[in-house]
Amino acid sequence: MELNRRTLLTLGASAAALAAGRPFAGLAQAEALAWRNWSGLQHCEPEERLAPGDVAELGDILKNAPRPIRPVGAGHSFTPLVPTDGTVLSLDRLQGILTVDEARKEATFGGGTRLGAIGRALEEKGQALINMPDINKQTLAGSISTATHGTGLGFNALSAYVRGLELVTAKGEVLTCSADENAEIFEAARVSLGALGIITKITMENRAPYRLTRRVWSVPFDEMMEQAEELAEQHRNFEFYYIPFSGMCLGITHDETDAEINPRASTDDDDAVMTLKALQEWLGWAPSLREYLIRSEMEKLPDDIYVDTSWRIYPSERGVRFNEMEYHLPRAAGLTALKDVRETIETNNLDVFFPIEFRYVKGDDLWLSPFTGRDSCSIAVHRYYEEDHTPYFKAMEPIFRKHDGRPHWGKLHTLGAADFAALYPRFKDFQEVRAALDPEGVFLNNHLRHVLGVA
Ligand SMILES: Cc1cc2nc3c(=O)[nH]c(=O)nc-3n(C[C@H](O)[C@H](O)[C@H](O)COP(=O)(O)OP(=O)(O)OC[C@H]3O[C@@H](n4cnc5c(N)ncnc54)[C@H](O)[C@@H]3O)c2cc1C
């Protein structure tokens, strides 16, 4: 999240004090086996939490461990993909770069490798990920399993850069999958919600290391609506945030450069977000005054420009916890949908302060990818983790649905299998592959049964 202290802290020292004084009151550490996701919304107390050290150990676990067995990455999904009474299975011990193919610019990673552990190690091997999301805490297997994406009209979600993977099935088979080997399973597995088996290795298509110039600037909403499509065409990566009740956006572009590294001095985005929260609390009853204050500070903002290596530029720190809904819409509908979102929030004076994120993602052909068959715009709405997200998301979801949106698999939504069957041309094929690989439903928790349509 790219809000600057200079912009928003000047709006009130009291807000900053409020920001500093709020501890994180999550569901933490009650019991050794208790599991919870990053936001604290999802939790469970499984019989076992296991982390195999190799594929043989994994095979034993799949045979003997309490069911359902649910693979977990870094727990950064908001949907209940992981909770189980049976076994939460982590690949924390199967991490790192395993092999590198210099000629093809590919590298194979352990499934549990964190995105944040990839950048420097891969650079030392002469490669870099082609694009990245806006944080780097996730595991590679967890990221591809929900079609995690960054931004850029020319760039797919991470799953589309997978060139091969190793899948250990419920029956304990170890399948090597690629376009040439187990091709059907490969198509299904690249976005598979941990429903087909455990992904132990992933081969990614990469590129040579690169540097990026990042520019962050503020601009009125109406101007952004006029410029966004052109900016998306002109820049390698382009995204923007709309700040609710301000009439202002923050634009962000990345472009490749040979310039010297000149990193960002400090990150105080969390303070900025908490200042917006304080303003909502003080001035929620006076939207015009709130808009005037935010707008007049943002208009004074100078551009923020810096240069760094790609893997340091992409991720930000997200210290302020939230729950999130994100829908991926056909590109042509994106800006209209965002205008609808803004109008609904502001005419109904909804309790909203988190910036709304707008990104571009290139279409692909993966069976369960929300980008399948179409270039897309993604709109993400966030709600502070201590607040009830349901009224806000309930107001947003019909807008996204009206514009033919598909939800991010890892972010909150209310859809079920019948909806997905209508949204995904290859949904039935996925169901068949899943049923063949895991007929007894070893990997199915209630949420997966609901979204995949298994009784
Ligand atoms: C602060 C924050 C920022 C985010 N930013 C972005 C963003 O910029 N772009 C974006 O698209 N998303 C974003 N997300 C969502 C996140 O990238 C996805 O939900 C991602 O799937 C989380 O990865 P994880 O490693 O935490 O996996 P988990 O959430 O733990 O698991 C996700 C899925 O992967 C499965 N899985 C995990 N490991 C394996 C394995 N080895 N084999 C088979 N299945 C497995 C799980 O069963 C589950 O279905 C963000 C989330 C947060 C909390």
The ligand as a Tripos MOL2 file, in Angstrom:
@<TRIPOS>MOLECULE
LIG
   53    58     1     0     0
SMALL
NO_CHARGES

@<TRIPOS>ATOM
      1 C1         -1.3310   -8.8150    2.9780 C.3       1 LIG1
      2 C2         -1.7110   -9.6470    1.7710 C.ar      1 LIG1
      3 C3         -1.3570   -9.2070    0.4960 C.ar      1 LIG1
      4 C4         -1.7090   -9.9670   -0.6260 C.ar      1 LIG1
      5 N1         -1.3590   -9.5060   -1.8710 N.ar      1 LIG1
      6 C5         -1.7270  -10.2010   -2.9740 C.ar      1 LIG1
      7 C6         -1.3960   -9.7590   -4.2910 C.ar      1 LIG1
      8 O1         -0.7240   -8.7450   -4.4830 O.2       1 LIG1
      9 N2         -1.8780  -10.4820   -5.3420 N.ar      1 LIG1
     10 C7         -2.6350  -11.6000   -5.1720 C.ar      1 LIG1
     11 O2         -3.0600  -12.1990   -6.1580 O.2       1 LIG1
     12 N3         -2.9170  -12.0720   -3.9330 N.ar      1 LIG1
     13 C8         -2.4710  -11.4060   -2.8510 C.ar      1 LIG1
     14 N4         -2.7640  -11.9070   -1.5960 N.ar      1 LIG1
     15 C9         -3.4130  -13.2240   -1.4950 C.3       1 LIG1
     16 C10        -2.3620  -14.3420   -1.4400 C.3       1 LIG1
     17 O3         -1.3210  -14.1330   -2.3810 O.3       1 LIG1
     18 C11        -2.9980  -15.6860   -1.7880 C.3       1 LIG1
     19 O4         -4.1150  -15.9350   -0.9900 O.3       1 LIG1
     20 C12        -1.9860  -16.8420   -1.6940 C.3       1 LIG1
     21 O5         -2.6180  -18.0250   -2.0740 O.3       1 LIG1
     22 C13        -1.4160  -17.0090   -0.2910 C.3       1 LIG1
     23 O6         -0.3040  -17.8730   -0.3350 O.3       1 LIG1
     24 P1          0.1000  -18.7290    0.9510 P.3       1 LIG1
     25 O7          1.4790  -19.2730    0.7080 O.co2     1 LIG1
     26 O8         -0.1110  -17.9250    2.1600 O.co2     1 LIG1
     27 O9         -0.9100  -19.9270    0.8440 O.3       1 LIG1
     28 P2         -2.1360  -20.3200    1.8190 P.3       1 LIG1
     29 O10        -3.0120  -19.1430    1.9380 O.co2     1 LIG1
     30 O11        -1.6070  -20.9370    3.0430 O.co2     1 LIG1
     31 O12        -2.8290  -21.4200    0.9000 O.3       1 LIG1
     32 C14        -3.4250  -21.0580   -0.3120 C.3       1 LIG1
     33 C15        -3.8720  -22.2920   -1.0550 C.3       1 LIG1
     34 O13        -2.7390  -23.0210   -1.4890 O.3       1 LIG1
     35 C16        -2.8480  -24.3660   -1.0710 C.3       1 LIG1
     36 N5         -1.4800  -24.8650   -0.8790 N.ar      1 LIG1
     37 C17        -0.5210  -24.3240   -0.1110 C.ar      1 LIG1
     38 N6          0.6080  -25.0430   -0.2140 N.ar      1 LIG1
     39 C18         0.3490  -26.0720   -1.0530 C.ar      1 LIG1
     40 C19         1.0990  -27.1560   -1.5620 C.ar      1 LIG1
     41 N7          2.3770  -27.3500   -1.2540 N.pl3     1 LIG1
     42 N8          0.4970  -28.0140   -2.4250 N.ar      1 LIG1
     43 C20        -0.7870  -27.8400   -2.7890 C.ar      1 LIG1
     44 N9         -1.5430  -26.8130   -2.3460 N.ar      1 LIG1
     45 C21        -0.9810  -25.9470   -1.5000 C.ar      1 LIG1
     46 C22        -3.6580  -24.3140    0.1770 C.3       1 LIG1
     47 O14        -4.2720  -25.5380    0.4690 O.3       1 LIG1
     48 C23        -4.6850  -23.2540   -0.1980 C.3       1 LIG1
     49 O15        -5.7100  -23.8090   -0.9610 O.3       1 LIG1
     50 C24        -2.4180  -11.1920   -0.4610 C.ar      1 LIG1
     51 C25        -2.7520  -11.6300    0.8210 C.ar      1 LIG1
     52 C26        -2.3930  -10.8720    1.9310 C.ar      1 LIG1
     53 C27        -2.7500  -11.3670    3.3030 C.3       1 LIG1
@<TRIPOS>BOND
     1     1     2 1
     2     2     3 ar
     3     2    52 ar
     4     3     4 ar
     5     4     5 ar
     6     4    50 ar
     7     5     6 ar
     8     6     7 ar
     9     6    13 1
    10     7     8 2
    11     7     9 ar
    12     9    10 ar
    13    10    11 2
    14    10    12 ar
    15    12    13 ar
    16    13    14 ar
    17    14    15 1
    18    14    50 ar
    19    15    16 1
    20    16    17 1
    21    16    18 1
    22    18    19 1
    23    18    20 1
    24    20    21 1
    25    20    22 1
    26    22    23 1
    27    23    24 1
    28    24    25 2
    29    24    26 1
    30    24    27 1
    31    27    28 1
    32    28    29 2
    33    28    30 1
    34    28    31 1
    35    31    32 1
    36    32    33 1
    37    33    34 1
    38    33    48 1
    39    34    35 1
    40    35    36 1
    41    35    46 1
    42    36    37 ar
    43    36    45 ar
    44    37    38 ar
    45    38    39 ar
    46    39    40 ar
    47    39    45 ar
    48    40    41 1
    49    40    42 ar
    50    42    43 ar
    51    43    44 ar
    52    44    45 ar
    53    46    47 1
    54    46    48 1
    55    48    49 1
    56    50    51 ar
    57    51    52 ar
    58    52    53 1
@<TRIPOS>SUBSTRUCTURE
     1 LIG1         1 GROUP 0 **** ****
